[in-house]
Amino acid sequence: MRTGILRSSIVIVAVGVLLGAAWAIREFRDPTQGVVDVDGEEEPEPTETQPTFGQYFSLFFLGRTGDGTRVRKNKPLIRATKFLEGERVGIRAQTASGVTKAVRIELRFLTSDTREETDVLLKSRKRFTIQAGLSSHCCVRIPKGPGRYNIGIVTDNAYVGYIPITIKAAPKPGTGGLFAPAP
């Protein structure tokens, strides 16, 4: 009977030692050691964390007023992703709950496929200071050139988000449209 208890005790102690050794190896090994990229190259160690959209904003979109009037500071906007060439639209933004100071942003129009900023699009950059809380801002001029684009939101010299948009050709004078009667 005593040998059965002795054997059970030895097994329990051995299992405890093995589990402790496994925990120690896992806890004290270098987490970046052996991390290999899919291309077979070792990944570089992260040096800094990049800012993210959620650090700055909980809401951010482009849009128009419901009644067609000019965008004002606290005027609600209707979200839109399709715009006319040269159209002036507003931004509706709400900062994240931890943001207590104003956030400086820059909007950049980028090609949809490669996210490049061409010389023509470079002229359409717009800078804003977004105050903490919820507000609307005027005005962003949509660039000329129909097609699909991404608007890059830049803060602290890093892109924190992208808004896909479509730009349609502006109607020619006298052809009708939302605010002009057809001939």
CYANA upper distance limits for C-alpha pairs under 8 A (distance plus 0.5 A):
  1 MET  CA      5 ILE  CA      7.16
  2 ARG  CA      6 LEU  CA      6.62
  3 THR  CA      7 ARG  CA      6.49
  4 GLY  CA      8 SER  CA      6.66
  5 ILE  CA      9 SER  CA      6.63
  6 LEU  CA     10 ILE  CA      6.73
  7 ARG  CA     11 VAL  CA      6.71
  8 SER  CA     12 ILE  CA      6.70
  9 SER  CA     13 VAL  CA      6.65
 10 ILE  CA     14 ALA  CA      6.55
 11 VAL  CA     15 VAL  CA      6.63
 12 ILE  CA     16 GLY  CA      6.67
 13 VAL  CA     17 VAL  CA      6.69
 14 ALA  CA     18 LEU  CA      6.72
 15 VAL  CA     19 LEU  CA      6.65
 16 GLY  CA     20 GLY  CA      6.56
 17 VAL  CA     21 ALA  CA      6.62
 18 LEU  CA     22 ALA  CA      6.69
 19 LEU  CA     23 TRP  CA      6.67
 20 GLY  CA     24 ALA  CA      6.65
 21 ALA  CA     25 ILE  CA      6.68
 22 ALA  CA     26 ARG  CA      6.70
 23 TRP  CA     27 GLU  CA      6.45
 24 ALA  CA     28 PHE  CA      6.50
 25 ILE  CA     29 ARG  CA      6.45
 29 ARG  CA     33 GLN  CA      8.42
 31 PRO  CA     35 VAL  CA      8.49
 32 THR  CA     45 GLU  CA      7.59
 34 GLY  CA     42 GLU  CA      8.12
 35 VAL  CA     42 GLU  CA      6.65
 35 VAL  CA     43 GLU  CA      7.05
 36 VAL  CA     40 GLY  CA      6.36
 36 VAL  CA     41 GLU  CA      6.25
 36 VAL  CA     42 GLU  CA      5.01
 36 VAL  CA     43 GLU  CA      6.49
 37 ASP  CA     41 GLU  CA      5.78
 37 ASP  CA     42 GLU  CA      6.16
 37 ASP  CA     43 GLU  CA      6.23
 50 GLN  CA    158 ALA  CA      7.82
 51 PRO  CA     55 GLN  CA      7.32
 51 PRO  CA    156 ASP  CA      8.22
 51 PRO  CA    158 ALA  CA      7.47
 51 PRO  CA    159 TYR  CA      8.45
 51 PRO  CA    160 VAL  CA      6.79
 52 THR  CA     56 TYR  CA      7.74
 52 THR  CA    160 VAL  CA      5.48
 52 THR  CA    161 GLY  CA      8.09
 53 PHE  CA     57 PHE  CA      6.33
 53 PHE  CA     58 SER  CA      8.30
 53 PHE  CA    160 VAL  CA      5.24
 53 PHE  CA    161 GLY  CA      6.31
 54 GLY  CA     58 SER  CA      6.59
 54 GLY  CA     96 ALA  CA      7.11
 55 GLN  CA     96 ALA  CA      6.83
 55 GLN  CA     98 GLY  CA      8.19
 55 GLN  CA     99 VAL  CA      8.24
 56 TYR  CA     95 THR  CA      6.06
 56 TYR  CA     96 ALA  CA      5.75
 56 TYR  CA     99 VAL  CA      6.99
 56 TYR  CA    103 VAL  CA      8.04
 57 PHE  CA     93 ALA  CA      7.61
 57 PHE  CA     94 GLN  CA      6.21
 57 PHE  CA     95 THR  CA      4.61
 57 PHE  CA     96 ALA  CA      5.00
 58 SER  CA     93 ALA  CA      8.28
 58 SER  CA     94 GLN  CA      6.19
 58 SER  CA     95 THR  CA      6.23
 58 SER  CA     96 ALA  CA      5.53
 59 LEU  CA     92 ARG  CA      7.93
 59 LEU  CA     93 ALA  CA      5.75
 59 LEU  CA     94 GLN  CA      5.39
 59 LEU  CA     95 THR  CA      7.49
 60 PHE  CA     91 ILE  CA      7.57
 60 PHE  CA     92 ARG  CA      6.16
 60 PHE  CA     93 ALA  CA      4.85
 60 PHE  CA     94 GLN  CA      7.00
 61 PHE  CA     79 ARG  CA      6.86
 61 PHE  CA     80 ALA  CA      8.30
 61 PHE  CA     91 ILE  CA      6.23
 61 PHE  CA     92 ARG  CA      5.98
 61 PHE  CA     93 ALA  CA      7.16
 61 PHE  CA    163 ILE  CA      8.15
 62 LEU  CA     77 LEU  CA      8.50
 62 LEU  CA     79 ARG  CA      6.41
 62 LEU  CA     80 ALA  CA      6.60
 62 LEU  CA     81 THR  CA      7.80
 62 LEU  CA     89 VAL  CA      7.15
 62 LEU  CA     90 GLY  CA      6.15
 62 LEU  CA     91 ILE  CA      5.09
 62 LEU  CA     92 ARG  CA      6.83
 63 GLY  CA     77 LEU  CA      5.98
 63 GLY  CA     78 ILE  CA      5.65
 63 GLY  CA     79 ARG  CA      4.87
 63 GLY  CA     80 ALA  CA      5.32
 63 GLY  CA     81 THR  CA      8.16
 63 GLY  CA     89 VAL  CA      6.25
 63 GLY  CA     90 GLY  CA      6.00
 63 GLY  CA     91 ILE  CA      6.83
 63 GLY  CA     92 ARG  CA      7.89
 64 ARG  CA     68 GLY  CA      7.49
 64 ARG  CA     71 VAL  CA      7.84
 64 ARG  CA     77 LEU  CA      5.70
 64 ARG  CA     78 ILE  CA      5.82
 64 ARG  CA     79 ARG  CA      7.36
 64 ARG  CA     80 ALA  CA      7.68
 64 ARG  CA     89 VAL  CA      6.11
 64 ARG  CA     90 GLY  CA      6.66
 65 THR  CA     69 THR  CA      6.66
 65 THR  CA     70 ARG  CA      7.61
 65 THR  CA     71 VAL  CA      6.85
 65 THR  CA     75 LYS  CA      7.89
 65 THR  CA     76 PRO  CA      7.04
 65 THR  CA     77 LEU  CA      5.16
 65 THR  CA     78 ILE  CA      6.43
 66 GLY  CA     76 PRO  CA      8.39
 66 GLY  CA     77 LEU  CA      7.06
 66 GLY  CA     78 ILE  CA      6.67
 70 ARG  CA    138 CYS  CA      8.41
 71 VAL  CA     75 LYS  CA      6.89
 71 VAL  CA     77 LEU  CA      8.36
 71 VAL  CA     89 VAL  CA      8.04
 71 VAL  CA     90 GLY  CA      6.45
 71 VAL  CA    136 SER  CA      7.62
 71 VAL  CA    137 HIS  CA      7.27
 71 VAL  CA    138 CYS  CA      5.98
 71 VAL  CA    139 CYS  CA      7.76
 72 ARG  CA    136 SER  CA      6.91
 72 ARG  CA    137 HIS  CA      7.04
 72 ARG  CA    138 CYS  CA      7.11
 73 LYS  CA    135 SER  CA      6.32
 73 LYS  CA    136 SER  CA      5.30
 73 LYS  CA    137 HIS  CA      6.10
 73 LYS  CA    138 CYS  CA      8.08
 74 ASN  CA    134 LEU  CA      8.31
 74 ASN  CA    135 SER  CA      5.54
 74 ASN  CA    136 SER  CA      5.86
 75 LYS  CA    135 SER  CA      8.02
 75 LYS  CA    136 SER  CA      6.63
 76 PRO  CA     92 ARG  CA      8.07
 76 PRO  CA    136 SER  CA      7.47
 77 LEU  CA     90 GLY  CA      7.98
 77 LEU  CA     91 ILE  CA      8.39
 77 LEU  CA     92 ARG  CA      7.16
 77 LEU  CA    136 SER  CA      7.98
 81 THR  CA    164 PRO  CA      7.46
 81 THR  CA    165 ILE  CA      5.21
 81 THR  CA    166 THR  CA      6.72
 82 LYS  CA    165 ILE  CA      6.31
 82 LYS  CA    166 THR  CA      5.23
 82 LYS  CA    167 ILE  CA      6.34
 82 LYS  CA    168 LYS  CA      7.64
 83 PHE  CA     87 GLU  CA      7.23
 83 PHE  CA    142 ILE  CA      7.74
 83 PHE  CA    165 ILE  CA      8.08
 83 PHE  CA    166 THR  CA      6.81
 83 PHE  CA    167 ILE  CA      5.45
 83 PHE  CA    168 LYS  CA      6.55
 84 LEU  CA    142 ILE  CA      7.66
 84 LEU  CA    167 ILE  CA      5.97
 84 LEU  CA    168 LYS  CA      5.34
 84 LEU  CA    169 ALA  CA      6.38
 84 LEU  CA    170 ALA  CA      5.78
 85 GLU  CA    142 ILE  CA      6.24
 85 GLU  CA    143 PRO  CA      6.28
 85 GLU  CA    144 LYS  CA      5.26
 85 GLU  CA    145 GLY  CA      7.06
 85 GLU  CA    146 PRO  CA      7.37
 85 GLU  CA    167 ILE  CA      6.62
 85 GLU  CA    168 LYS  CA      6.68
 85 GLU  CA    169 ALA  CA      6.18
 85 GLU  CA    170 ALA  CA      5.78
 86 GLY  CA    141 ARG  CA      6.23
 86 GLY  CA    142 ILE  CA      5.30
 86 GLY  CA    143 PRO  CA      5.96
 86 GLY  CA    144 LYS  CA      6.34
 86 GLY  CA    170 ALA  CA      8.16
 87 GLU  CA    141 ARG  CA      6.18
 87 GLU  CA    142 ILE  CA      5.78
 87 GLU  CA    143 PRO  CA      8.46
 88 ARG  CA    139 CYS  CA      6.32
 88 ARG  CA    140 VAL  CA      5.95
 88 ARG  CA    141 ARG  CA      5.04
 88 ARG  CA    142 ILE  CA      6.82
 89 VAL  CA    138 CYS  CA      7.37
 89 VAL  CA    139 CYS  CA      5.95
 89 VAL  CA    140 VAL  CA      5.75
 89 VAL  CA    141 ARG  CA      7.04
 89 VAL  CA    142 ILE  CA      8.05
 90 GLY  CA    136 SER  CA      7.16
 90 GLY  CA    137 HIS  CA      5.99
 90 GLY  CA    138 CYS  CA      5.20
 90 GLY  CA    139 CYS  CA      5.41
 90 GLY  CA    140 VAL  CA      6.47
 91 ILE  CA    136 SER  CA      5.95
 91 ILE  CA    137 HIS  CA      5.57
 91 ILE  CA    138 CYS  CA      7.09
 91 ILE  CA    139 CYS  CA      7.82
 91 ILE  CA    140 VAL  CA      8.11
 92 ARG  CA    134 LEU  CA      7.99
 92 ARG  CA    135 SER  CA      6.39
 92 ARG  CA    136 SER  CA      4.87
 92 ARG  CA    137 HIS  CA      6.98
 93 ALA  CA    130 ILE  CA      8.02
 93 ALA  CA    133 GLY  CA      8.46
 93 ALA  CA    134 LEU  CA      6.26
 93 ALA  CA    135 SER  CA      6.27
 93 ALA  CA    136 SER  CA      6.87
 94 GLN  CA    132 ALA  CA      7.79
 94 GLN  CA    133 GLY  CA      5.82
 94 GLN  CA    134 LEU  CA      4.67
 94 GLN  CA    135 SER  CA      7.07
 95 THR  CA     99 VAL  CA      6.68
 95 THR  CA    130 ILE  CA      8.40
 95 THR  CA    131 GLN  CA      8.23
 95 THR  CA    132 ALA  CA      6.03
 95 THR  CA    133 GLY  CA      5.87
 95 THR  CA    134 LEU  CA      7.20
 96 ALA  CA    133 GLY  CA      8.37
 99 VAL  CA    132 ALA  CA      6.69
100 THR  CA    132 ALA  CA      6.16
101 LYS  CA    131 GLN  CA      7.30
101 LYS  CA    132 ALA  CA      6.47
102 ALA  CA    129 THR  CA      6.74
102 ALA  CA    130 ILE  CA      5.96
102 ALA  CA    131 GLN  CA      4.83
102 ALA  CA    132 ALA  CA      6.13
103 VAL  CA    129 THR  CA      6.06
103 VAL  CA    130 ILE  CA      5.58
103 VAL  CA    131 GLN  CA      6.93
103 VAL  CA    132 ALA  CA      8.10
103 VAL  CA    155 THR  CA      8.12
104 ARG  CA    127 ARG  CA      7.86
104 ARG  CA    128 PHE  CA      6.40
104 ARG  CA    129 THR  CA      4.98
104 ARG  CA    130 ILE  CA      6.82
104 ARG  CA    155 THR  CA      6.73
104 ARG  CA    156 ASP  CA      8.37
105 ILE  CA    127 ARG  CA      6.27
105 ILE  CA    128 PHE  CA      5.90
105 ILE  CA    129 THR  CA      6.74
105 ILE  CA    130 ILE  CA      7.87
105 ILE  CA    153 ILE  CA      7.19
105 ILE  CA    154 VAL  CA      5.99
105 ILE  CA    155 THR  CA      5.32
105 ILE  CA    156 ASP  CA      8.43
106 GLU  CA    125 ARG  CA      7.35
106 GLU  CA    126 LYS  CA      6.08
106 GLU  CA    127 ARG  CA      4.83
106 GLU  CA    128 PHE  CA      6.79
106 GLU  CA    153 ILE  CA      6.52
106 GLU  CA    154 VAL  CA      5.56
106 GLU  CA    155 THR  CA      7.08
107 LEU  CA    125 ARG  CA      6.11
107 LEU  CA    126 LYS  CA      5.72
107 LEU  CA    127 ARG  CA      6.88
107 LEU  CA    151 ILE  CA      6.78
107 LEU  CA    152 GLY  CA      6.16
107 LEU  CA    153 ILE  CA      5.54
107 LEU  CA    154 VAL  CA      6.81
108 ARG  CA    117 GLU  CA      7.93
108 ARG  CA    121 LEU  CA      8.15
108 ARG  CA    122 LEU  CA      7.76
108 ARG  CA    124 SER  CA      7.56
108 ARG  CA    125 ARG  CA      5.47
108 ARG  CA    126 LYS  CA      7.50
108 ARG  CA    151 ILE  CA      5.94
108 ARG  CA    152 GLY  CA      5.51
108 ARG  CA    153 ILE  CA      7.22
108 ARG  CA    154 VAL  CA      8.11
109 PHE  CA    117 GLU  CA      6.96
109 PHE  CA    121 LEU  CA      6.24
109 PHE  CA    122 LEU  CA      7.81
109 PHE  CA    124 SER  CA      7.32
109 PHE  CA    125 ARG  CA      7.35
109 PHE  CA    149 TYR  CA      7.16
109 PHE  CA    150 ASN  CA      6.45
109 PHE  CA    151 ILE  CA      5.13
109 PHE  CA    152 GLY  CA      6.85
110 LEU  CA    114 THR  CA      8.40
110 LEU  CA    115 ARG  CA      5.33
110 LEU  CA    116 GLU  CA      5.61
110 LEU  CA    117 GLU  CA      5.27
110 LEU  CA    118 THR  CA      7.90
110 LEU  CA    121 LEU  CA      7.47
110 LEU  CA    149 TYR  CA      6.17
110 LEU  CA    150 ASN  CA      5.60
110 LEU  CA    151 ILE  CA      6.48
110 LEU  CA    152 GLY  CA      7.37
111 THR  CA    115 ARG  CA      5.25
111 THR  CA    116 GLU  CA      5.84
111 THR  CA    117 GLU  CA      7.00
111 THR  CA    118 THR  CA      8.22
111 THR  CA    148 ARG  CA      7.58
111 THR  CA    149 TYR  CA      5.36
111 THR  CA    150 ASN  CA      6.70
112 SER  CA    148 ARG  CA      6.15
112 SER  CA    149 TYR  CA      4.85
112 SER  CA    150 ASN  CA      5.88
112 SER  CA    164 PRO  CA      8.07
115 ARG  CA    150 ASN  CA      7.48
117 GLU  CA    121 LEU  CA      6.27
117 GLU  CA    122 LEU  CA      6.46
118 THR  CA    122 LEU  CA      6.51
119 ASP  CA    123 LYS  CA      7.46
120 VAL  CA    124 SER  CA      8.03
121 LEU  CA    125 ARG  CA      7.82
121 LEU  CA    143 PRO  CA      7.35
124 SER  CA    141 ARG  CA      7.62
124 SER  CA    142 ILE  CA      7.94
124 SER  CA    143 PRO  CA      6.65
126 LYS  CA    140 VAL  CA      7.37
131 GLN  CA    135 SER  CA      8.30
142 ILE  CA    167 ILE  CA      8.26
145 GLY  CA    167 ILE  CA      7.60
145 GLY  CA    168 LYS  CA      8.36
145 GLY  CA    169 ALA  CA      7.68
146 PRO  CA    166 THR  CA      7.92
146 PRO  CA    167 ILE  CA      5.25
146 PRO  CA    168 LYS  CA      5.37
146 PRO  CA    169 ALA  CA      5.89
147 GLY  CA    166 THR  CA      6.23
147 GLY  CA    167 ILE  CA      5.75
147 GLY  CA    168 LYS  CA      7.22
148 ARG  CA    164 PRO  CA      7.88
148 ARG  CA    165 ILE  CA      6.42
148 ARG  CA    166 THR  CA      5.00
148 ARG  CA    167 ILE  CA      6.79
149 TYR  CA    164 PRO  CA      6.40
149 TYR  CA    165 ILE  CA      5.88
149 TYR  CA    166 THR  CA      6.69
149 TYR  CA    167 ILE  CA      8.13
150 ASN  CA    162 TYR  CA      6.45
150 ASN  CA    163 ILE  CA      5.86
150 ASN  CA    164 PRO  CA      4.88
150 ASN  CA    165 ILE  CA      6.45
151 ILE  CA    162 TYR  CA      5.88
151 ILE  CA    163 ILE  CA      5.47
151 ILE  CA    164 PRO  CA      6.85
151 ILE  CA    165 ILE  CA      7.84
152 GLY  CA    159 TYR  CA      6.79
152 GLY  CA    160 VAL  CA      8.15
152 GLY  CA    161 GLY  CA      6.44
152 GLY  CA    162 TYR  CA      5.07
152 GLY  CA    163 ILE  CA      7.13
153 ILE  CA    159 TYR  CA      6.08
153 ILE  CA    160 VAL  CA      6.26
153 ILE  CA    161 GLY  CA      5.69
153 ILE  CA    162 TYR  CA      6.54
153 ILE  CA    163 ILE  CA      8.50
154 VAL  CA    158 ALA  CA      5.83
154 VAL  CA    159 TYR  CA      4.88
154 VAL  CA    160 VAL  CA      6.43
154 VAL  CA    161 GLY  CA      7.99
155 THR  CA    159 TYR  CA      7.02
155 THR  CA    160 VAL  CA      7.37
171 PRO  CA    175 THR  CA      7.02
171 PRO  CA    176 GLY  CA      7.83
171 PRO  CA    177 GLY  CA      7.20
174 GLY  CA    180 ALA  CA      7.80
174 GLY  CA    181 PRO  CA      7.92
174 GLY  CA    182 ALA  CA      6.57
174 GLY  CA    183 PRO  CA      6.52
175 THR  CA    180 ALA  CA      8.41
175 THR  CA    181 PRO  CA      8.25
175 THR  CA    182 ALA  CA      5.88
175 THR  CA    183 PRO  CA      7.28
176 GLY  CA    180 ALA  CA      5.56
176 GLY  CA    181 PRO  CA      5.40
176 GLY  CA    182 ALA  CA      4.39
176 GLY  CA    183 PRO  CA      7.64
177 GLY  CA    181 PRO  CA      7.28
177 GLY  CA    182 ALA  CA      7.75
